[in-house]
Amino acid sequence: MSAVTTESAAITLTLSGEERSLLLNFLGQKFRDKQIEEHRTDAIEYRQYVRHEEDVVKGLLDKLRRA
């Protein structure tokens, strides 16, 4: 797999408490799914891709929890 490059752009997103909670739940489930997928993946390149996605989701969770 080739490396993924993305440009960073700052955005501001205003969420209600209910929306924030729902988004945290969605991201938490996605993170757990990625951990399971990584564990079950044998292909090294795909495992690296899954780890990258896992890191991105974890970063989003961390940012949202701090907000």
C-alpha positions as CSV (number, residue, x, y, z in Angstrom):
1,M,0.0,0.0,0.0
2,S,1.2,3.5,-0.7
3,A,1.5,6.2,1.9
4,V,-1.5,8.4,2.5
5,T,-0.9,12.1,2.6
6,T,-3.4,14.6,3.8
7,E,-3.4,18.3,4.2
8,S,-4.4,19.6,7.7
9,A,-7.1,22.1,7.9
10,A,-8.4,23.6,11.2
11,I,-12.2,23.6,11.6
12,T,-14.5,24.7,14.4
13,L,-17.4,22.4,15.2
14,T,-20.1,23.3,17.7
15,L,-21.8,20.3,19.2
16,S,-24.6,20.0,21.8
17,G,-23.9,17.7,24.8
18,E,-26.0,15.0,23.2
19,E,-24.2,15.2,19.9
20,R,-20.8,15.2,21.6
21,S,-21.8,12.1,23.6
22,L,-23.1,10.3,20.5
23,L,-19.9,11.1,18.6
24,L,-17.7,9.9,21.4
25,N,-19.7,6.6,21.4
26,F,-19.4,6.2,17.6
27,L,-15.6,6.9,17.8
28,G,-15.2,4.6,20.7
29,Q,-16.9,1.7,18.9
30,K,-14.8,2.4,15.8
31,F,-11.6,2.4,17.8
32,R,-12.6,-1.0,19.4
33,D,-13.4,-2.4,15.9
34,K,-10.0,-1.3,14.6
35,Q,-8.3,-3.0,17.5
36,I,-10.1,-6.2,16.7
37,E,-9.4,-5.8,13.0
38,E,-5.7,-5.2,13.6
39,H,-5.5,-8.3,15.8
40,R,-7.1,-10.5,13.1
41,T,-5.1,-9.2,10.2
42,D,-2.1,-11.2,8.9
43,A,-1.0,-9.0,6.0
44,I,1.7,-6.7,7.3
45,E,1.0,-3.8,5.0
46,Y,-2.7,-3.9,5.7
47,R,-2.0,-4.2,9.4
48,Q,0.1,-1.0,9.2
49,Y,-2.9,0.8,7.4
50,V,-5.3,-0.4,10.2
51,R,-2.8,0.8,12.9
52,H,-2.7,4.2,11.2
53,E,-6.5,4.4,11.1
54,E,-6.6,3.3,14.8
55,D,-4.2,6.2,15.6
56,V,-6.3,8.7,13.8
57,V,-9.5,7.6,15.6
58,K,-7.6,7.6,19.0
59,G,-6.5,11.2,18.2
60,L,-10.0,12.3,17.5
61,L,-11.2,10.7,20.7
62,D,-8.5,12.4,22.7
63,K,-9.3,15.8,21.2
64,L,-13.1,15.4,21.7
65,R,-12.6,14.3,25.4
66,R,-10.4,17.4,26.1
67,A,-13.0,19.7,24.6
